Every structure is written in C-alpha cells, then in structure tokens.
Amino acid sequence: TGAAITSGTVTEKITKDGGTQANIAASAAHEGNGQWSINLSPAEMNADIVSLVFTHSSAVPAYVTIRTK
C-alpha cells in the first residue's frame, strides 16, 4: 500500500563477495516511522562487497550493497 512497515517479522539475508546467501545473526529492529536497523557483526562485514536483502510479508524486498574497501 505504500504505508510504512512498523511491525511484524523481517527476514534478513547476507551475501559476502558473491558467495552463498546466509542468515544474518542479528534481527532487524524497528526504530520508528518505518525505519529499521540491524547490527552486523565484524565477521559479517569481513568482505569487499556485502549484499543484504530484507523481506517482510507486507512489503517489497529491500536490497542494500555495501562496498567495504
């Protein structure tokens, strides 16, 4: 609907340097007004390219790519 997602379960996945997709150790937290955050571990950030995907049953998937080097 375009409304902010403020509750429910978010599924978080990570891919490092084009490898196999895996679960993220932490869970996403709702910060308010539809903004969500997640705390990635040093091991999860130990890659040149970190790709994240977040899914929720009421939203389109969100993709984030982080270049660390």
KOLGU-4560 file (N, C-alpha, C; in nm, 3 decimals, padded with zeros to 5 digits):
<recs>
<n_xx: 00.081 n_yy: -00.121 n_zz: 00.000 ca_xx: 00.000 ca_yy: 00.000 ca_zz: 00.000 c_xx: 00.085 c_yy: 00.126 c_zz: 00.000 mol: A seq: 1 type: THR>
<n_xx: 00.212 n_yy: 00.113 n_zz: 00.029 ca_xx: 00.300 ca_yy: 00.229 ca_zz: 00.041 c_xx: 00.311 c_yy: 00.279 c_zz: 00.184 mol: A seq: 2 type: GLY>
<n_xx: 00.233 n_yy: 00.222 n_zz: 00.275 ca_xx: 00.241 ca_yy: 00.263 ca_zz: 00.415 c_xx: 00.368 c_yy: 00.208 c_zz: 00.478 mol: A seq: 3 type: ALA>
<n_xx: 00.421 n_yy: 00.281 n_zz: 00.575 ca_xx: 00.542 ca_yy: 00.238 ca_zz: 00.646 c_xx: 00.515 c_yy: 00.106 c_zz: 00.719 mol: A seq: 4 type: ALA>
<n_xx: 00.612 n_yy: 00.016 n_zz: 00.714 ca_xx: 00.604 ca_yy: -00.111 ca_zz: 00.786 c_xx: 00.661 c_yy: -00.085 c_zz: 00.926 mol: A seq: 5 type: ILE>
<n_xx: 00.577 n_yy: -00.101 n_zz: 01.028 ca_xx: 00.618 ca_yy: -00.068 ca_zz: 01.164 c_xx: 00.618 c_yy: -00.188 c_zz: 01.259 mol: A seq: 6 type: THR>
<n_xx: 00.575 n_yy: -00.303 n_zz: 01.210 ca_xx: 00.572 ca_yy: -00.422 ca_zz: 01.296 c_xx: 00.581 c_yy: -00.546 c_zz: 01.209 mol: A seq: 7 type: SER>
<n_xx: 00.590 n_yy: -00.659 n_zz: 01.274 ca_xx: 00.597 ca_yy: -00.785 ca_zz: 01.203 c_xx: 00.739 c_yy: -00.839 c_zz: 01.199 mol: A seq: 8 type: GLY>
<n_xx: 00.756 n_yy: -00.944 n_zz: 01.124 ca_xx: 00.884 ca_yy: -01.013 ca_zz: 01.116 c_xx: 00.954 c_yy: -00.979 c_zz: 00.986 mol: A seq: 9 type: THR>
<n_xx: 01.077 n_yy: -00.933 n_zz: 00.998 ca_xx: 01.163 ca_yy: -00.907 ca_zz: 00.882 c_xx: 01.260 c_yy: -01.023 c_zz: 00.870 mol: A seq: 10 type: VAL>
<n_xx: 01.276 n_yy: -01.075 n_zz: 00.750 ca_xx: 01.375 ca_yy: -01.178 ca_zz: 00.724 c_xx: 01.498 c_yy: -01.111 c_zz: 00.664 mol: A seq: 11 type: THR>
<n_xx: 01.615 n_yy: -01.141 n_zz: 00.719 ca_xx: 01.739 ca_yy: -01.077 ca_zz: 00.678 c_xx: 01.835 c_yy: -01.180 c_zz: 00.621 mol: A seq: 12 type: GLU>
<n_xx: 01.893 n_yy: -01.152 n_zz: 00.506 ca_xx: 01.991 ca_yy: -01.241 ca_zz: 00.443 c_xx: 02.114 c_yy: -01.160 c_zz: 00.404 mol: A seq: 13 type: LYS>
<n_xx: 02.230 n_yy: -01.226 n_zz: 00.399 ca_xx: 02.356 ca_yy: -01.163 ca_zz: 00.363 c_xx: 02.430 c_yy: -01.250 c_zz: 00.263 mol: A seq: 14 type: ILE>
<n_xx: 02.498 n_yy: -01.183 n_zz: 00.170 ca_xx: 02.590 ca_yy: -01.249 ca_zz: 00.078 c_xx: 02.720 c_yy: -01.170 c_zz: 00.082 mol: A seq: 15 type: THR>
<n_xx: 02.831 n_yy: -01.239 n_zz: 00.097 ca_xx: 02.962 ca_yy: -01.173 ca_zz: 00.101 c_xx: 03.042 c_yy: -01.212 c_zz: -00.022 mol: A seq: 16 type: LYS>
<n_xx: 03.091 n_yy: -01.110 n_zz: -00.093 ca_xx: 03.175 ca_yy: -01.130 ca_zz: -00.212 c_xx: 03.114 c_yy: -01.229 c_zz: -00.311 mol: A seq: 17 type: ASP>
<n_xx: 02.983 n_yy: -01.222 n_zz: -00.329 ca_xx: 02.915 ca_yy: -01.307 ca_zz: -00.427 c_xx: 02.900 c_yy: -01.452 c_zz: -00.386 mol: A seq: 18 type: GLY>
<n_xx: 02.922 n_yy: -01.481 n_zz: -00.259 ca_xx: 02.911 ca_yy: -01.619 ca_zz: -00.210 c_xx: 02.767 c_yy: -01.662 c_zz: -00.189 mol: A seq: 19 type: GLY>
<n_xx: 02.751 n_yy: -01.764 n_zz: -00.112 ca_xx: 02.619 ca_yy: -01.821 ca_zz: -00.083 c_xx: 02.543 c_yy: -01.733 c_zz: 00.015 mol: A seq: 20 type: THR>
<n_xx: 02.414 n_yy: -01.716 n_zz: -00.010 ca_xx: 02.330 ca_yy: -01.636 ca_zz: 00.079 c_xx: 02.314 c_yy: -01.708 c_zz: 00.213 mol: A seq: 21 type: GLN>
<n_xx: 02.320 n_yy: -01.631 n_zz: 00.322 ca_xx: 02.309 ca_yy: -01.688 ca_zz: 00.456 c_xx: 02.222 c_yy: -01.597 c_zz: 00.543 mol: A seq: 22 type: ALA>
<n_xx: 02.180 n_yy: -01.648 n_zz: 00.656 ca_xx: 02.106 ca_yy: -01.567 ca_zz: 00.753 c_xx: 02.199 c_yy: -01.469 c_zz: 00.821 mol: A seq: 23 type: ASN>
<n_xx: 02.147 n_yy: -01.354 n_zz: 00.860 ca_xx: 02.221 ca_yy: -01.257 ca_zz: 00.941 c_xx: 02.199 c_yy: -01.295 c_zz: 01.087 mol: A seq: 24 type: ILE>
<n_xx: 02.303 n_yy: -01.287 n_zz: 01.169 ca_xx: 02.294 ca_yy: -01.330 ca_zz: 01.308 c_xx: 02.194 c_yy: -01.247 c_zz: 01.388 mol: A seq: 25 type: ALA>
<n_xx: 02.191 n_yy: -01.116 n_zz: 01.368 ca_xx: 02.102 ca_yy: -01.027 ca_zz: 01.443 c_xx: 01.966 c_yy: -01.016 c_zz: 01.373 mol: A seq: 26 type: ALA>
<n_xx: 01.870 n_yy: -00.963 n_zz: 01.445 ca_xx: 01.738 ca_yy: -00.935 ca_zz: 01.389 c_xx: 01.721 c_yy: -00.786 c_zz: 01.365 mol: A seq: 27 type: SER>
<n_xx: 01.645 n_yy: -00.752 n_zz: 01.263 ca_xx: 01.616 ca_yy: -00.612 ca_zz: 01.235 c_xx: 01.528 c_yy: -00.555 c_zz: 01.345 mol: A seq: 28 type: ALA>
<n_xx: 01.553 n_yy: -00.429 n_zz: 01.381 ca_xx: 01.475 ca_yy: -00.361 ca_zz: 01.485 c_xx: 01.406 c_yy: -00.240 c_zz: 01.424 mol: A seq: 29 type: ALA>
<n_xx: 01.279 n_yy: -00.223 n_zz: 01.458 ca_xx: 01.205 ca_yy: -00.106 ca_zz: 01.410 c_xx: 01.241 c_yy: 00.013 c_zz: 01.497 mol: A seq: 30 type: HIS>
<n_xx: 01.287 n_yy: 00.121 n_zz: 01.433 ca_xx: 01.331 ca_yy: 00.241 ca_zz: 01.504 c_xx: 01.221 c_yy: 00.347 c_zz: 01.513 mol: A seq: 31 type: GLU>
<n_xx: 01.119 n_yy: 00.338 n_zz: 01.429 ca_xx: 01.011 ca_yy: 00.435 ca_zz: 01.427 c_xx: 00.984 c_yy: 00.482 c_zz: 01.286 mol: A seq: 32 type: GLY>
<n_xx: 00.859 n_yy: 00.515 n_zz: 01.256 ca_xx: 00.818 ca_yy: 00.570 ca_zz: 01.126 c_xx: 00.861 c_yy: 00.485 c_zz: 01.008 mol: A seq: 33 type: ASN>
<n_xx: 00.869 n_yy: 00.354 n_zz: 01.026 ca_xx: 00.905 ca_yy: 00.264 ca_zz: 00.917 c_xx: 01.054 c_yy: 00.247 c_zz: 00.896 mol: A seq: 34 type: GLY>
<n_xx: 01.138 n_yy: 00.309 n_zz: 00.977 ca_xx: 01.283 ca_yy: 00.291 ca_zz: 00.966 c_xx: 01.325 c_yy: 00.169 c_zz: 01.048 mol: A seq: 35 type: GLN>
<n_xx: 01.405 n_yy: 00.085 n_zz: 00.987 ca_xx: 01.455 ca_yy: -00.037 ca_zz: 01.051 c_xx: 01.606 c_yy: -00.032 c_zz: 01.053 mol: A seq: 36 type: TRP>
<n_xx: 01.668 n_yy: -00.097 n_zz: 01.152 ca_xx: 01.814 ca_yy: -00.105 ca_zz: 01.160 c_xx: 01.854 c_yy: -00.247 c_zz: 01.194 mol: A seq: 37 type: SER>
<n_xx: 01.982 n_yy: -00.277 n_zz: 01.167 ca_xx: 02.036 ca_yy: -00.408 ca_zz: 01.202 c_xx: 02.183 c_yy: -00.389 c_zz: 01.236 mol: A seq: 38 type: ILE>
<n_xx: 02.230 n_yy: -00.465 n_zz: 01.334 ca_xx: 02.368 ca_yy: -00.459 ca_zz: 01.377 c_xx: 02.444 c_yy: -00.577 c_zz: 01.318 mol: A seq: 39 type: ASN>
<n_xx: 02.529 n_yy: -00.550 n_zz: 01.218 ca_xx: 02.608 ca_yy: -00.657 ca_zz: 01.157 c_xx: 02.734 c_yy: -00.681 c_zz: 01.237 mol: A seq: 40 type: LEU>
<n_xx: 02.773 n_yy: -00.805 n_zz: 01.250 ca_xx: 02.894 ca_yy: -00.840 ca_zz: 01.325 c_xx: 03.018 c_yy: -00.810 c_zz: 01.241 mol: A seq: 41 type: SER>
<n_xx: 03.134 n_yy: -00.800 n_zz: 01.307 ca_xx: 03.259 ca_yy: -00.783 ca_zz: 01.230 c_xx: 03.279 c_yy: -00.895 c_zz: 01.127 mol: A seq: 42 type: PRO>
<n_xx: 03.245 n_yy: -01.018 n_zz: 01.162 ca_xx: 03.259 ca_yy: -01.130 ca_zz: 01.069 c_xx: 03.169 c_yy: -01.112 c_zz: 00.947 mol: A seq: 43 type: ALA>
<n_xx: 03.048 n_yy: -01.060 n_zz: 00.969 ca_xx: 02.957 ca_yy: -01.038 ca_zz: 00.857 c_xx: 03.005 c_yy: -00.925 c_zz: 00.766 mol: A seq: 44 type: GLU>
<n_xx: 03.079 n_yy: -00.832 n_zz: 00.821 ca_xx: 03.132 ca_yy: -00.721 ca_zz: 00.742 c_xx: 03.269 c_yy: -00.751 c_zz: 00.681 mol: A seq: 45 type: MET>
<n_xx: 03.324 n_yy: -00.868 n_zz: 00.709 ca_xx: 03.458 ca_yy: -00.905 ca_zz: 00.662 c_xx: 03.451 c_yy: -00.954 c_zz: 00.517 mol: A seq: 46 type: ASN>
<n_xx: 03.435 n_yy: -00.860 n_zz: 00.424 ca_xx: 03.428 ca_yy: -00.889 ca_zz: 00.281 c_xx: 03.448 c_yy: -00.758 c_zz: 00.206 mol: A seq: 47 type: ALA>
<n_xx: 03.482 n_yy: -00.768 n_zz: 00.078 ca_xx: 03.492 ca_yy: -00.647 ca_zz: -00.004 c_xx: 03.354 c_yy: -00.594 c_zz: -00.041 mol: A seq: 48 type: ASP>
<n_xx: 03.262 n_yy: -00.685 n_zz: -00.071 ca_xx: 03.124 ca_yy: -00.648 ca_zz: -00.106 c_xx: 03.029 c_yy: -00.726 c_zz: -00.016 mol: A seq: 49 type: ILE>
<n_xx: 02.946 n_yy: -00.656 n_zz: 00.059 ca_xx: 02.845 ca_yy: -00.716 ca_zz: 00.146 c_xx: 02.709 c_yy: -00.680 c_zz: 00.088 mol: A seq: 50 type: VAL>
<n_xx: 02.631 n_yy: -00.780 n_zz: 00.053 ca_xx: 02.498 ca_yy: -00.758 ca_zz: -00.003 c_xx: 02.394 c_yy: -00.810 c_zz: 00.095 mol: A seq: 51 type: SER>
<n_xx: 02.293 n_yy: -00.728 n_zz: 00.120 ca_xx: 02.187 ca_yy: -00.761 ca_zz: 00.215 c_xx: 02.052 c_yy: -00.758 c_zz: 00.146 mol: A seq: 52 type: LEU>
<n_xx: 01.962 n_yy: -00.844 n_zz: 00.188 ca_xx: 01.824 ca_yy: -00.840 ca_zz: 00.141 c_xx: 01.734 c_yy: -00.855 c_zz: 00.263 mol: A seq: 53 type: VAL>
<n_xx: 01.631 n_yy: -00.772 n_zz: 00.267 ca_xx: 01.534 ca_yy: -00.772 ca_zz: 00.377 c_xx: 01.396 c_yy: -00.795 c_zz: 00.318 mol: A seq: 54 type: PHE>
<n_xx: 01.323 n_yy: -00.893 n_zz: 00.373 ca_xx: 01.189 ca_yy: -00.921 ca_zz: 00.324 c_xx: 01.090 c_yy: -00.917 c_zz: 00.440 mol: A seq: 55 type: THR>
<n_xx: 00.967 n_yy: -00.882 n_zz: 00.406 ca_xx: 00.856 ca_yy: -00.875 ca_zz: 00.501 c_xx: 00.731 c_yy: -00.909 c_zz: 00.422 mol: A seq: 56 type: HIS>
<n_xx: 00.640 n_yy: -00.981 n_zz: 00.481 ca_xx: 00.521 ca_yy: -01.026 ca_zz: 00.408 c_xx: 00.434 c_yy: -00.912 c_zz: 00.356 mol: A seq: 57 type: SER>
<n_xx: 00.447 n_yy: -00.792 n_zz: 00.411 ca_xx: 00.366 ca_yy: -00.677 ca_zz: 00.369 c_xx: 00.444 c_yy: -00.575 c_zz: 00.288 mol: A seq: 58 type: SER>
<n_xx: 00.564 n_yy: -00.610 n_zz: 00.242 ca_xx: 00.647 ca_yy: -00.512 ca_zz: 00.172 c_xx: 00.722 c_yy: -00.576 c_zz: 00.056 mol: A seq: 59 type: ALA>
<n_xx: 00.768 n_yy: -00.493 n_zz: -00.035 ca_xx: 00.857 ca_yy: -00.542 ca_zz: -00.139 c_xx: 00.995 c_yy: -00.560 c_zz: -00.077 mol: A seq: 60 type: VAL>
<n_xx: 01.076 n_yy: -00.653 n_zz: -00.127 ca_xx: 01.210 ca_yy: -00.673 ca_zz: -00.072 c_xx: 01.295 c_yy: -00.545 c_zz: -00.085 mol: A seq: 61 type: PRO>
<n_xx: 01.382 n_yy: -00.525 n_zz: 00.013 ca_xx: 01.477 ca_yy: -00.413 ca_zz: 00.009 c_xx: 01.617 c_yy: -00.470 c_zz: -00.002 mol: A seq: 62 type: ALA>
<n_xx: 01.696 n_yy: -00.413 n_zz: -00.092 ca_xx: 01.832 ca_yy: -00.461 ca_zz: -00.117 c_xx: 01.932 c_yy: -00.351 c_zz: -00.085 mol: A seq: 63 type: TYR>
<n_xx: 02.041 n_yy: -00.388 n_zz: -00.018 ca_xx: 02.147 ca_yy: -00.294 ca_zz: 00.016 c_xx: 02.281 c_yy: -00.360 c_zz: -00.018 mol: A seq: 64 type: VAL>
<n_xx: 02.368 n_yy: -00.287 n_zz: -00.086 ca_xx: 02.503 ca_yy: -00.337 ca_zz: -00.115 c_xx: 02.602 c_yy: -00.241 c_zz: -00.054 mol: A seq: 65 type: THR>
<n_xx: 02.698 n_yy: -00.295 n_zz: 00.021 ca_xx: 02.800 ca_yy: -00.214 ca_zz: 00.089 c_xx: 02.937 c_yy: -00.254 c_zz: 00.035 mol: A seq: 66 type: ILE>
<n_xx: 03.009 n_yy: -00.158 n_zz: -00.018 ca_xx: 03.148 ca_yy: -00.182 ca_zz: -00.059 c_xx: 03.235 c_yy: -00.138 c_zz: 00.059 mol: A seq: 67 type: ARG>
<n_xx: 03.313 n_yy: -00.230 n_zz: 00.114 ca_xx: 03.389 ca_yy: -00.201 ca_zz: 00.235 c_xx: 03.532 c_yy: -00.158 c_zz: 00.208 mol: A seq: 68 type: THR>
<n_xx: 03.581 n_yy: -00.180 n_zz: 00.087 ca_xx: 03.720 ca_yy: -00.144 ca_zz: 00.053 c_xx: 03.726 c_yy: -00.064 c_zz: -00.072 mol: A seq: 69 type: LYS>
</recs>
